[in-house]
Amino acid sequence: MPSTNDIERPQEALAVAQRYYRRERLLSFLVVSLVTSLFLGSYLLTSLLPAVVVVAALLVVVARAPILQSYGTVRLRTDDAPEAVVNEFASPTPPMLALQWGVADEVTTGDGDVTYPISYLFGLRTAEMALQTQTEPTPDGAHRVTVEITMNDQPWATYVATIEGNDGANGSDANGSTDNSNGQTTVDIEYTSNRRFGLRRFPQQFFTERYRDEALSVQGYTVVGRDSHFGL
């Protein structure tokens, strides 16, 4: 099946993602500057060879060693009807991934996958994030949306969103539509990274925690609870 390019993305969330990206890039530059400063300091105080050894060790420990993993839960609420929320979470641009699709060059669909090509280092390098989404009802009448994510064909993360209307009362009318006229819709998300990260990613979590909630807010979701873990 041919792919469809440039899926429309919510402009408010795009703006938040771009602010996040600019600050995250600045932080990455500062990390590189710190490593460079340590290299120059070692070179001036000793000789070139020990400096090279110091920098190599720093790059392995700080930038390369995959020792950290993220996982957690988040609860959201919105005034939108459950059916609309299910459609959003099963769409090519699920709300909790705004910081990813918001910085992608484009959003493409085809052959059952959604793809986010992302350029960085002034376009010298690219990465490709792909999503596979599955939606199913739960025994208590809610809906579950599972999003499996890969980066460059390698496992990256899994998100499982359970969507309930009327604070758990998910009655349906004769046409199968969920009645949510008297309440809000609750979304419980469990997520885990399927890969590990180096220590250089640790400072970036401060920006991520700030901007991911803002990105959800401009899409109409209020964060009412979050339990995040990023560590060993």
Disulfide bonds with the S-S distance in Angstrom:
none
